[in-house]
Amino acid sequence: MKSSSSRWAFSLGFLVGACCIYFFLRQVWFERSYPVLSEAQEKATAAWERPTSWKKEGSALINLLHPHHADEDSRVADLLYQKVRILCWVMTGPYNLQSRARHVKATWSRHCNVVVFMSSVEDPDFPTVGLGTKEGRDQLYWKTIRAFHYVYEHHANEADWFLKADDDTFVVVDNLRWILSNHTPEEPIYFGKRFKPYTKQGYMSGGAGYVLSKEALKRFVEGFRTKVCTHTTPVEDLALGQCLEKMGVLAGRLQRYFASRNFPSVCARAPSN
């Protein structure tokens, strides 16, 4: 009986010891491998944050490179990059520059022709445009109004389409560019994730992002100049949709470009913490 107990204790100790050694060696391997991966990721991010990747014009960033994987056939994407010019303006704030906006700058915004980060205050180093507003959800429409006015006054001739996105949104810009290639910037139209209530033609979700044609942008600005549009509510996406409807801008449909819900989206919202 005593011998049996000893063998059981030895077997248990051997098993525990073997498991400890296994997990120890696994941890050593992970710690040696992970810094290499981390270093590669940092180098990749740093490469696209170098000044040589951007041409800074005031508070705007002009992309000098259209990024793509080395082994892929990018001829169509490169052609559309020149033909369908997209300005992306990103709504952010001074406290989100390093936690959110920095990563937008290093990832999907590299596929935009022009990138402008809009904040409540100016930051010439990042850079951001200071819109002179406060921060908070009740300021979203004011920031949107002033941002589109700024883009129209300073960059209207540098793009054909004007995308608004938040700093926690990921946009597949090449997919969007392909969709927009079926339209002309002279059409009074805008696209996004459409919600149906409160307006006859619906309105586009602000969180998912939306893109205006050059004519739609012109009419939005004109709406405020002629006082057809005013700041009616802090609910940015609804208020913008109501204004554009008054100005004869069509809420376009993206659904007809996708055969099923299994197709990749143009925009995705990052999960909240």
C-alpha positions in Angstrom: 0.0 0.0 0.0 2.8 2.3 1.0 4.7 1.4 -2.2 1.6 2.2 -4.3 1.2 5.6 -2.7 4.9 6.4 -3.4 4.5 5.4 -7.1 1.4 7.6 -7.3 3.2 10.6 -5.7 6.2 10.1 -8.0 4.0 9.9 -11.1 2.1 13.1 -10.1 5.4 14.9 -9.3 6.8 13.9 -12.7 3.7 15.0 -14.5 3.7 18.4 -12.7 7.4 18.9 -13.4 7.0 18.0 -17.1 4.2 20.5 -17.4 6.2 23.2 -15.7 9.2 22.6 -18.0 6.9 22.7 -21.0 5.3 26.0 -20.1 8.7 27.5 -19.2 10.3 26.6 -22.5 7.2 27.8 -24.3 7.4 31.2 -22.5 11.1 31.4 -23.3 10.3 30.8 -27.0 7.5 33.4 -27.0 9.7 36.0 -25.3 12.4 35.5 -27.9 10.0 35.5 -30.9 7.6 38.3 -29.9 10.2 41.2 -29.8 11.1 40.3 -33.4 7.5 40.5 -34.4 7.0 43.7 -32.4 10.1 45.2 -33.9 8.9 44.4 -37.5 5.5 46.0 -36.8 7.1 49.1 -35.3 9.4 49.4 -38.4 6.4 49.0 -40.7 4.4 51.7 -38.9 7.4 54.0 -38.7 8.1 53.6 -42.4 4.7 55.1 -43.2 5.0 57.8 -40.6 8.3 59.1 -42.1 8.0 62.6 -43.6 9.0 61.1 -47.0 5.7 59.3 -47.2 3.7 62.5 -46.9 3.8 66.0 -48.4 2.6 68.4 -45.7 0.6 71.3 -47.0 -0.5 73.5 -44.1 -2.6 71.1 -42.0 -3.2 68.6 -44.8 -1.2 65.5 -45.7 -0.8 64.6 -49.3 0.1 61.0 -49.9 3.2 60.5 -52.1 2.9 56.8 -52.2 -0.1 54.5 -53.1 0.7 51.5 -50.8 0.1 47.9 -51.9 1.7 44.5 -51.3 4.8 43.9 -53.3 3.5 40.8 -55.0 0.0 41.9 -56.0 -1.1 43.3 -59.3 -2.0 46.9 -58.4 -2.5 48.3 -61.9 -6.2 48.8 -61.5 -5.9 50.2 -58.0 -3.1 52.6 -59.2 -5.2 53.7 -62.1 -8.3 54.4 -59.9 -6.0 56.2 -57.4 -5.3 58.8 -60.0 -8.8 58.8 -61.5 -10.9 58.8 -58.4 -9.3 61.3 -56.0 -10.6 61.0 -52.4 -9.9 63.4 -49.6 -10.4 61.8 -46.2 -11.0 64.0 -43.2 -10.9 62.3 -39.8 -12.8 63.7 -36.8 -10.5 63.4 -33.8 -9.6 65.3 -30.6 -6.5 66.3 -28.8 -6.7 63.4 -26.4 -7.1 60.8 -29.1 -4.1 61.7 -31.3 -1.7 59.1 -30.0 -4.3 56.5 -29.0 -6.4 56.5 -32.2 -5.5 59.1 -34.8 -1.9 58.0 -35.0 -3.0 54.6 -36.1 -5.4 55.9 -38.7 -2.5 58.0 -40.1 -0.3 54.9 -40.3 -2.9 52.5 -41.8 -6.0 53.0 -44.0 -5.6 56.8 -44.5 -2.5 56.1 -46.6 -4.8 55.0 -49.4 -6.5 58.5 -49.5 -5.1 61.1 -51.9 -5.4 63.8 -49.2 -5.8 63.4 -45.5 -6.9 66.1 -43.0 -7.3 65.5 -39.3 -10.0 67.7 -37.7 -9.8 68.6 -34.0 -11.1 71.2 -31.6 -7.6 72.7 -31.4 -4.7 73.0 -33.9 -1.7 70.8 -33.6 0.9 71.7 -36.2 3.1 68.7 -35.4 0.6 66.0 -36.0 -0.9 68.0 -37.8 -4.5 68.8 -37.1 -6.9 71.6 -38.1 -8.3 73.5 -35.1 -12.0 74.1 -35.6 -12.4 76.3 -32.6 -15.1 74.1 -31.0 -15.4 72.4 -27.7 -15.1 68.6 -27.3 -18.1 66.4 -26.7 -21.0 64.7 -28.5 -23.0 67.9 -28.5 -20.3 69.5 -30.6 -20.3 66.9 -33.3 -22.4 68.7 -35.9 -20.6 72.0 -35.3 -17.3 70.2 -36.0 -18.8 68.6 -39.1 -20.1 71.9 -40.4 -16.8 73.7 -39.9 -14.8 70.7 -41.2 -16.7 70.5 -44.5 -16.4 74.3 -44.9 -12.7 74.1 -44.3 -12.3 71.4 -46.8 -14.3 73.2 -49.4 -12.4 76.5 -48.9 -8.9 74.9 -48.9 -9.0 71.6 -50.8 -12.0 71.6 -53.1 -9.7 71.3 -56.2 -7.5 68.5 -54.8 -10.2 65.8 -54.7 -13.4 64.6 -56.4 -14.9 62.9 -53.3 -14.8 63.9 -49.7 -14.9 61.2 -47.0 -15.8 61.9 -43.3 -14.7 59.3 -40.8 -14.1 59.1 -37.1 -10.8 58.1 -35.5 -12.2 54.7 -34.5 -13.3 53.8 -38.1 -11.4 51.6 -40.5 -12.1 52.3 -44.2 -11.2 50.0 -47.1 -10.4 53.0 -49.4 -9.6 51.0 -52.5 -13.0 49.2 -52.3 -14.7 52.6 -51.9 -12.8 54.1 -54.8 -13.9 51.2 -57.0 -17.6 51.9 -56.1 -17.2 55.6 -56.7 -15.7 55.0 -60.1 -19.2 54.2 -61.3 -20.3 57.8 -60.5 -19.0 61.3 -61.3 -18.2 64.0 -58.8 -20.6 66.3 -60.6 -23.5 64.1 -59.3 -25.2 65.6 -56.2 -24.9 62.3 -54.3 -23.5 60.9 -51.1 -22.9 57.3 -49.8 -22.7 55.5 -46.5 -24.5 53.1 -44.2 -28.1 54.3 -44.7 -30.6 54.7 -41.9 -34.2 55.2 -43.0 -36.2 57.1 -40.3 -36.7 60.9 -39.9 -36.0 61.9 -43.5 -37.7 60.8 -46.8 -34.7 59.4 -48.4 -32.9 58.3 -45.2 -29.5 59.5 -43.9 -26.0 58.1 -43.5 -24.6 56.8 -40.2 -21.9 59.2 -38.9 -20.2 56.4 -37.0 -19.7 54.3 -40.1 -18.5 57.3 -42.2 -19.9 58.8 -45.4 -18.6 60.3 -48.6 -19.8 63.3 -50.5 -19.3 64.1 -54.2 -17.8 67.4 -55.0 -21.2 68.7 -56.0 -22.8 67.4 -52.8 -20.1 69.2 -50.8 -20.7 72.4 -52.8 -24.4 72.2 -52.0 -23.9 71.5 -48.3 -21.7 74.7 -48.0 -24.2 76.7 -50.1 -27.0 75.5 -47.9 -25.5 77.3 -44.9 -24.6 80.4 -47.0 -28.2 80.8 -48.1 -29.6 79.8 -44.6 -31.5 76.9 -46.1 -29.5 74.8 -43.5 -28.8 75.7 -39.9 -27.5 73.9 -36.9 -30.7 72.3 -35.8 -29.5 69.4 -33.6 -26.2 68.0 -32.3 -27.2 64.7 -33.9 -24.6 65.1 -36.7 -25.5 62.4 -39.2 -29.3 63.1 -39.1 -28.8 66.9 -39.3 -26.4 66.5 -42.2 -28.8 64.2 -44.0 -31.7 66.7 -43.5 -29.6 69.5 -44.9 -28.5 67.5 -48.0 -32.0 66.4 -48.7 -33.1 70.1 -48.7 -30.3 70.9 -51.1 -31.3 68.1 -53.5 -28.5 65.7 -52.8 -29.4 62.1 -53.3 -28.7 59.5 -50.6 -27.0 56.8 -52.7 -27.4 53.1 -52.3 -24.4 50.9 -51.8 -26.3 47.7 -51.4 -26.6 47.0 -55.2 -22.8 46.7 -55.4 -22.7 43.7 -53.1 -24.3 40.3 -53.8 -24.6 39.3 -50.2 -23.7 40.3 -46.7 -20.7 38.0 -46.9 -18.9 40.5 -49.1 -16.3 42.7 -47.3 -17.6 46.1 -46.1 -16.2 49.4 -47.1 -16.2 50.7 -43.6 -15.9 49.1 -40.1 -16.2 50.6 -36.7 -13.6 49.6 -34.1 -15.0 47.9 -31.0 -15.2 50.2 -28.0 -13.2 49.4 -24.9 
